[in-house]
Amino acid sequence: MNKITRNFAIENEDQGIKKFLCKECGKATNHLTAASYREDGSESVLNGRHSVDWTERHQIIQCQGCETVSFRVVSSNSEDWDHDPETGDAYLNETEKFYPGRAQGIRRLESYLLPSLIQVIYEETILAIENEQNVLAGIGVRALVETVCKDNEAAGDNLYQKIDSLREKAIVTPMGAEALHKLRVLGNSAAHEVKSHNRQQLYLALEIIEHMLDGTYIIPDKVQKVFK
């Protein structure tokens, strides 16, 4: 029978300043750890012959730039070791999670300039990527392409034909249409095969989407306001 032990403690010592990605600033900034709650535990298995130990910290952190408060959970366990490729030293891997979620490198358009439905889908797709909901993010990418086609009255009985219609209307370039076809396939596999795409694929998919939204909605809106 497995035996589990746990110890809990509030860490009162000064946590110092560390750099973390800030959701509001959109980049890595100095953060102060205002409070930290630590859990240490172990689980003995195989009649006590083997033990797995873990540590988990729940922290309240504050960006020292925008002063936004968020939460960080960092955990490690005795089964997850790695080696430094330069020194060869062994170290425990740590897993970080932030609440609300965040992701490095997302551009974030001025979404208030987008049509309301496209704005909603765009924001929810970003949330899915930030919180590692990769299947939903893939479906969101496809929904964005579909909604842009509908908003621009693209002709065709299916998404393949509608993307080609966007190219014929000069809303996207031939290379842009080719990229959208790749996103169509990505979205189809997420929706119909429940396939989870990796973060690199989703980041690039979102970058392609943002480029299309920028050229189709945001830049024309700004041009109308500036060059009246």
Number of C-alpha atoms within 10 A of each C-alpha: 8 10 12 13 10 12 10 13 11 12 13 10 8 11 14 10 16 13 13 17 17 26 22 12 13 15 14 14 19 17 23 21 20 15 18 21 15 17 16 17 15 17 15 16 14 10 10 11 7 9 16 13 16 16 18 19 21 18 21 18 24 22 24 15 12 12 14 14 17 18 17 18 18 15 18 18 18 14 12 11 12 12 12 9 8 6 7 9 9 11 12 14 15 14 11 12 14 21 14 13 18 21 20 13 10 18 12 13 16 10 18 11 16 18 14 11 12 21 17 14 16 24 14 15 25 23 18 19 24 21 17 17 16 22 22 22 29 31 24 24 26 26 18 24 23 19 16 21 21 13 12 14 13 22 17 13 8 9 19 15 15 22 27 22 20 21 18 15 14 11 18 21 15 14 10 17 22 15 16 24 19 12 25 23 14 22 27 17 18 22 17 9 10 15 17 19 18 13 16 9 14 22 19 13 21 25 16 17 21 19 14 20 21 18 13 16 14 20 13 12 14 11 10 9 9 8 6 5
